[in-house]
Amino acid sequence: MDYKDVIAHPENYDFQIQTLGEPEIDSPFRGRRYIEPHEHVSFAVKMHELKPLFRSGKELPAFERAGPRSRIFHDPAKTKAAIITCGGLCPGLNDVIKNITNVLWQGYGVRHIEGLRFGYRGLSKSNTLPSIPLNPENVDTIHEDGGTILGSSRGHQDIGDMVNTLEEKRINLLFTIGGDGTLQGARAIAEEIIKRQLKISVIGLPKTIDNDLSFMEKTFGFETAIYVSADIITAAHNEAKGAYNGIGLVKLMGRDSGFIASYASIANSVVNICLIPEEPLILEGENGLLRALERRFEQGKDHAVIVVAEGTGQDLFRQQPERRDKSGNRIKNDIGLLLKTEIIEYFESRGKEVNIKYFDPSYYIRSVPAQGTDSIFCHLLAEHAVHAAMAGKTNMVVGFWSNTYTHVPIHLATLARKKVNLNGDLWNAVLGLTQQKTYFSGHDS
């Protein structure tokens, strides 16, 4: 998604949210101001972007604002809700399950809530695992644990088969918790439901630890990943400082986007070099990584800490056959192990000693419970997902834009992977803290 293109050509981007029909039931949800239909959140937030849009007469690109509505579509007494978690583990999954359950039960009086086992497999006709009944009592403490009580899986299931299951179970609210692949599956389910003229709301919640969904500022699990990465980077720094010409190499998540690596490098500013997929990785030559490390030691530094996102430098594996997981995602080759090998061989070839320690904490980070403000974010995403579902919204995901919760059509959220802007504030902050350009270029820059 190109931010500037949305501003220049808003007519090419449909922000409209699909609904199942006119909401005619007074909402039982109390204690909050209801959101009016006209309330929207502008996609453009800067005055120099807004003024040309107003002058041109073009419709302002804007999200429907999330929140409770005064009238709802689904009758709580007749509602049956289902929750699924898909894809890789991520901090906050249990928080979201818990809070969807609580808001449905306590806010709307819905008494039929079930958790489907192991992602979309739980909607397949071949599934033999019973669903888990959910209520405030049996989800009370699940937020204390990482992972998901429902289990998760990757891979495609037959869309028609899954919609048949929803019909047979008389489920009219489906909450899908996952990233890009999960949301694309949710979109296909929602479109099949609309084709059959069924009254089933499909609402997505943005679970991607990489923070790479379009049209939203952040996704849950990301902040926890930054918190937990800090300890790993500190350990790498201690190891590097504790050895002669020590190097601490940390590989963090980020298949296509370097947000975790970038934020983690700023949050724990002992990092000397940060490598992300958005920037081509050059190993050899005067401006390559290997020479950059050598320059750092030549400048009198006694250690180095490197953070690399997992999707960085994949063009260095041209001879390797392409592999994909069950969701169709390209499996990344291990850039961390490659860098470790190349660094050791480079310095050995020059008769110089280095001591490198390699950290790959990916599975640890993604399986811990959500922490701090991430837990709060999970709660609010879950609450707004329930409000949207009860109001009859469908084929959408709850987002966050300009410090406000929003409704985002799934087709926009999955339009393209969000990337780190190499000319933006985030990457400039990374370069300012690490001063890595000095090592790569050989002079101050």
C-alpha positions in Angstrom: 0.0 0.0 0.0 1.4 3.4 -1.1 0.2 6.0 1.3 0.8 8.8 -1.2 -1.2 6.9 -3.9 -4.2 6.7 -1.6 -4.1 10.5 -1.1 -3.7 11.2 -4.8 -6.2 8.7 -6.0 -8.8 8.0 -3.2 -11.3 6.9 -5.8 -9.2 3.7 -6.3 -9.7 2.6 -2.7 -13.1 1.5 -1.4 -13.4 2.2 2.4 -17.1 1.1 2.5 -18.0 -1.5 5.1 -20.4 -4.2 4.1 -23.5 -4.8 6.3 -26.0 -7.7 6.4 -29.0 -5.4 6.6 -30.7 -2.6 8.5 -30.1 -2.7 12.3 -33.5 -2.6 14.0 -32.9 -3.9 17.5 -32.2 -1.6 20.4 -28.8 -2.4 21.7 -28.6 -3.8 25.2 -25.0 -2.5 25.5 -25.0 0.3 28.1 -22.6 2.8 29.7 -21.0 4.1 26.5 -21.7 6.8 24.0 -23.0 5.2 20.8 -21.2 5.9 17.5 -23.3 7.6 14.9 -23.3 6.4 11.3 -21.7 9.6 10.0 -18.6 9.3 12.3 -15.5 8.6 10.3 -11.7 8.8 10.7 -9.8 10.5 8.0 -7.1 8.5 6.3 -5.1 11.7 5.6 -4.0 13.4 8.8 -1.7 16.2 7.6 -3.0 19.6 6.5 -0.9 19.7 3.4 -2.6 16.5 2.3 -6.2 17.4 3.3 -6.3 20.9 1.6 -5.8 19.6 -2.0 -8.4 16.9 -1.4 -11.0 19.5 -0.2 -10.1 21.8 -3.2 -10.4 18.9 -5.7 -13.9 17.9 -4.5 -12.8 14.3 -4.3 -14.4 12.2 -1.6 -12.1 12.1 1.5 -10.7 8.7 2.1 -11.9 7.8 5.6 -12.5 4.8 7.8 -15.8 4.0 9.5 -15.3 4.6 13.2 -15.5 1.6 15.5 -17.6 1.4 18.6 -21.0 0.5 19.9 -24.1 1.3 17.9 -27.5 2.3 19.4 -29.3 -0.3 17.2 -28.0 -3.7 16.3 -28.7 -6.3 13.6 -28.4 -9.6 15.5 -30.8 -10.6 18.2 -28.6 -11.6 21.2 -31.1 -14.2 22.3 -30.8 -16.0 19.0 -27.1 -15.4 18.4 -24.4 -18.1 18.3 -20.8 -16.9 18.0 -17.7 -18.8 17.1 -14.0 -17.8 17.5 -11.0 -19.2 15.7 -7.3 -18.5 15.9 -5.1 -19.2 12.8 -1.5 -19.0 11.7 1.6 -18.8 13.9 1.4 -18.1 17.6 1.4 -14.5 18.8 1.3 -12.7 22.2 -2.3 -11.7 23.0 -4.3 -14.5 21.4 -5.8 -15.6 24.7 -6.5 -12.0 25.7 -8.6 -11.5 22.5 -10.5 -14.8 23.0 -11.2 -13.8 26.6 -12.4 -10.3 25.8 -14.6 -11.3 22.8 -16.2 -13.8 25.2 -16.7 -11.3 28.0 -18.1 -8.5 25.8 -20.5 -10.9 24.1 -21.7 -12.4 27.4 -21.7 -9.4 29.7 -22.3 -6.6 27.3 -24.9 -8.2 24.9 -26.2 -11.2 26.8 -25.1 -13.7 24.2 -25.0 -17.2 25.8 -23.9 -19.4 22.9 -20.1 -18.9 22.3 -17.8 -21.6 21.1 -14.1 -21.8 20.3 -13.3 -23.8 17.2 -10.2 -26.0 17.4 -7.1 -25.4 15.3 -8.1 -22.6 13.0 -10.1 -23.1 9.8 -9.6 -26.8 10.3 -12.3 -26.5 13.0 -14.8 -25.5 10.3 -13.9 -28.4 8.0 -16.2 -31.4 7.6 -13.2 -33.6 8.3 -12.8 -32.1 11.7 -13.4 -34.5 14.5 -12.5 -32.3 17.5 -15.3 -30.9 19.5 -15.5 -27.1 19.9 -14.9 -25.5 23.3 -17.8 -23.8 25.0 -16.7 -20.3 26.1 -18.0 -18.3 29.0 -16.6 -15.7 31.5 -15.7 -18.4 34.0 -13.6 -20.7 31.8 -11.7 -17.8 30.1 -11.1 -15.9 33.4 -7.3 -16.5 33.6 -6.3 -17.6 30.1 -4.7 -14.2 29.5 -1.9 -15.2 31.9 -0.8 -17.9 29.4 0.9 -17.6 26.0 -0.3 -19.3 22.9 -4.0 -20.0 22.3 -6.4 -22.3 24.2 -8.1 -23.0 20.9 -4.9 -24.2 19.0 -4.0 -22.9 15.6 -3.1 -24.2 12.2 -2.1 -23.1 8.7 -3.4 -24.3 5.4 -6.5 -23.8 3.2 -9.8 -25.5 3.7 -12.7 -25.7 1.3 -14.7 -22.4 1.5 -18.1 -24.0 0.7 -17.5 -26.7 3.3 -16.7 -24.1 6.0 -19.8 -22.1 5.2 -21.9 -25.3 5.3 -20.5 -25.9 8.8 -21.5 -22.4 9.9 -25.0 -23.0 8.6 -25.3 -26.4 10.3 -24.2 -25.0 13.6 -26.4 -22.0 13.1 -23.5 -19.7 13.9 -24.2 -16.1 12.9 -21.1 -14.4 14.3 -17.6 -15.6 13.2 -14.5 -14.0 14.7 -11.3 -14.9 12.9 -8.1 -14.0 14.7 -5.1 -13.9 12.3 -2.8 -12.2 9.8 -2.8 -11.8 6.1 -3.6 -15.4 5.1 -6.3 -15.7 7.8 -8.0 -12.5 6.7 -8.0 -13.6 3.1 -9.7 -16.8 4.2 -12.2 -14.7 6.2 -12.9 -12.6 3.1 -13.6 -15.6 1.0 -15.9 -17.0 3.7 -17.8 -13.7 3.9 -18.2 -13.4 0.1 -19.6 -17.0 0.0 -22.0 -16.1 2.8 -23.2 -13.0 1.0 -23.6 -15.1 -2.2 -25.9 -17.5 -0.4 -27.7 -14.5 1.2 -27.0 -15.7 4.7 -27.0 -13.5 7.7 -23.6 -14.3 9.2 -21.2 -11.6 10.3 -17.5 -12.3 9.6 -15.1 -10.1 11.6 -11.3 -10.2 11.6 -8.9 -9.2 14.3 -5.4 -8.2 13.2 -2.9 -10.8 14.6 0.4 -10.3 13.0 3.5 -9.9 15.2 5.3 -8.4 12.2 2.9 -5.4 12.2 2.7 -5.6 8.4 -1.0 -5.2 7.6 -2.0 -2.3 5.5 -4.3 0.5 6.5 -3.6 0.2 10.2 -1.0 1.6 12.4 -0.3 -1.4 14.5 -1.4 -5.0 15.2 -1.5 -6.9 18.5 1.5 -8.9 19.6 3.9 -6.3 18.1 4.5 -4.3 21.3 5.1 -7.4 23.4 7.6 -8.6 20.8 9.5 -5.3 21.3 9.4 -5.7 25.1 10.6 -9.3 25.1 13.3 -8.6 22.4 14.9 -6.1 24.8 16.1 -8.8 27.1 17.4 -10.9 24.2 19.4 -7.9 22.8 20.8 -7.2 26.3 22.0 -10.8 26.5 23.6 -10.5 23.1 25.3 -7.3 24.2 26.6 -8.9 27.4 28.0 -11.9 25.4 29.6 -9.6 22.9 31.2 -7.4 25.6 32.4 -10.5 27.4 34.6 -11.8 24.6 37.5 -10.5 22.6 36.1 -8.9 19.4 32.8 -10.3 20.4 29.7 -10.1 18.1 26.2 -10.6 19.3 23.9 -11.6 16.4 20.1 -11.5 17.0 17.6 -12.7 14.4 14.1 -11.3 15.0 10.8 -11.8 13.2 9.9 -9.9 10.1 9.4 -12.0 7.0 8.8 -9.0 4.7 8.9 -6.0 6.9 11.5 -4.8 9.4 9.3 -3.2 12.0 10.2 -5.4 14.9 14.0 -5.2 14.2 13.7 -1.4 13.8 11.7 -0.7 16.9 13.7 -3.2 19.0 16.9 -1.5 18.0 15.6 1.8 19.2 14.1 0.4 22.3 17.4 -1.1 23.4 20.0 1.2 21.9 23.0 -1.1 22.3 22.5 -2.2 18.7 25.2 -1.2 16.3 23.8 -2.6 13.1 20.2 -3.2 12.1 19.4 -5.1 8.9 15.8 -5.2 7.5 14.2 -6.7 4.4 13.4 -3.3 2.9 17.0 -2.5 2.4 19.2 -4.7 0.1 21.9 -6.5 2.1 25.4 -6.4 0.6 27.9 -8.8 2.3 31.1 -8.2 0.4 33.1 -5.3 -1.0 34.0 -1.9 0.6 30.4 -1.0 1.4 29.3 -4.5 2.5 28.5 -5.8 6.0 31.7 -7.7 6.5 33.9 -4.7 5.8 31.6 -2.6 7.9 32.2 -4.9 10.9 35.9 -4.9 10.3 35.9 -1.0 10.2 34.1 -0.9 13.5 36.8 -3.0 15.1 39.5 -0.9 13.4 38.0 2.2 14.9 38.8 0.8 18.4 35.5 -0.8 19.2 35.8 -4.0 21.1 32.4 -5.6 20.3 29.4 -5.4 17.9 25.6 -6.1 18.2 23.7 -6.9 15.0 19.9 -7.3 14.8 18.6 -8.8 11.6 15.0 -9.4 10.5 14.4 -12.9 9.3 13.4 -11.9 5.8 16.5 -9.8 5.1 18.9 -10.8 2.3 16.9 -13.5 0.8 18.5 -12.8 -2.6 21.7 -14.3 -1.2 20.0 -17.7 -1.4 19.4 -17.7 -5.1 20.7 -21.3 -5.4 18.2 -22.6 -2.8 14.9 -24.0 -4.0 11.8 -22.0 -3.0 9.7 -23.5 -0.2 6.3 -22.5 1.0 4.3 -23.3 4.1 0.7 -24.6 4.2 -0.7 -21.1 4.0 1.3 -20.4 0.8 3.8 -18.1 2.5 7.3 -18.4 1.2 9.6 -20.0 3.9 12.5 -17.7 4.4 16.0 -19.1 4.4 18.0 -18.6 7.6 19.8 -15.3 7.2 21.1 -15.5 10.8 23.0 -18.7 10.2 24.3 -17.5 6.9 25.6 -14.3 8.5 27.2 -16.2 11.3 29.1 -18.4 8.8 30.1 -15.6 6.5 31.4 -13.4 9.4 33.5 -16.2 10.8 35.0 -17.2 7.4 35.7 -13.5 6.5 37.7 -12.8 9.7 39.5 -16.2 9.6 40.6 -15.5 6.0 42.2 -12.3 7.3 43.8 -13.9 10.3 41.7 -12.0 12.7 39.8 -13.4 15.7 36.2 -12.8 16.4 33.8 -14.5 18.8 30.2 -14.6 17.6 27.1 -15.6 19.5 23.9 -16.2 17.6 20.5 -15.7 19.1 17.3 -16.9 17.4 14.5 -16.3 19.9 11.5 -16.2 17.4 9.5 -19.1 18.9 10.1 -17.9 22.4 9.0 -14.3 21.7 5.8 -15.3 19.8 4.7 -17.7 22.5 4.8 -15.5 25.6 1.7 -13.8 27.1 0.9 -10.2 26.0 2.4 -7.5 28.2 1.5 -4.0 29.3 -0.3 -1.8 26.8 -0.5 -4.7 24.3 -3.0 -6.4 26.7 -5.1 -3.3 26.7 -4.9 -3.1 22.9 -6.1 -6.7 22.7 -9.1 -5.9 24.9 -10.1 -2.9 22.9 -9.8 -4.7 19.6 -11.9 -7.5 20.9 -14.6 -5.1 22.2 -14.8 -3.2 18.9 -15.0 -6.5 17.0 -18.0 -7.5 19.0 -19.7 -4.2 18.5 -19.2 -4.5 14.7 -20.5 -8.0 14.6 -23.6 -7.3 16.6 -24.3 -4.3 14.3 -24.3 -6.6 11.3 -21.0 -5.5 9.8 -19.1 -8.2 7.9 -16.0 -8.8 5.7 -14.0 -6.4 7.8 -11.2 -6.2 10.3 -10.9 -3.9 13.3 -8.0 -1.5 12.8 -6.3 1.4 14.5 -5.6 4.7 12.8 -4.7 8.2 14.1 -5.2 6.9 17.7 -8.7 5.7 16.9 -10.3 2.3 16.4 -11.7 1.8 12.9 -13.5 -0.6 10.6 -11.2 -1.7 7.7 -12.5 -3.7 4.7 -10.5 -6.9 4.5 -9.6 -6.2 0.9 -7.8 -3.1 2.0 -6.0 -4.6 5.0 -4.6 -7.4 2.8 -3.9 -5.2 -0.3 -0.1 -5.3 0.3 2.4 -5.8 3.0 3.1 -2.7 5.0 6.8 -1.8 4.8 9.3 0.4 6.7 9.7 3.7 4.9 13.5 4.1 4.4 13.0 7.9 4.2 10.7 8.0 7.2 11.2 8.9 10.9 11.5 5.3 12.1 14.4 4.3 9.9 16.2 7.6 10.3 16.0 7.1 14.1 17.6 3.6 13.7 20.4 5.1 11.6 20.9 7.9 14.0 21.2 5.6 17.0 23.3 2.9 15.4 25.5 5.2 13.3 25.8 2.1 11.0 26.3 4.2 7.9 29.7 5.2 9.3 30.8 1.6 9.3 29.4 0.8 5.9 30.8 3.9 4.1 34.0 4.3 6.0 33.3 8.0 6.8 30.8 10.1 8.8 27.5 10.5 7.1 
